[in-house]
């Protein structure tokens, strides 16, 4: 990426990916931070970036942290919120969790790709439902 047009092109391409809710592209750092509601395989990012006319570079300094937003049904009170928080925080690879009772969602940061099915099982085992649509 060399200019503002480049960042706009990359942003537009990433925003068009299914499940993507937010994209922050930095020309200075030559990076993109993508937030999604579902798992996106790394290869899909490479295809989209390549199709837009750019090259995805994965280096040693690449951050492996991923952010996922999960919509959760069934939380009714602060006890429910705490229960969901504890269940998600106990998952292997989860580095941070923020549960929003009013918004019926959880923001989860991970250091590895966690399939949606894994999140769904943990949430179901805790007595709640992951909304995946």
Secondary structure, 3 states (H helix, E strand, C coil): CCCHHHHHHHHHHHHCCCCEEEEEEECCCCEEEEEECCCCCHHHHHHHHHHCCCCCCCCCCCCCCEEEEEEEECCCCHHHHHHHHHHHHCCCCEEEEEEECCCCEEEEEECCCCCHHHHHHHHHHCCCEEECC
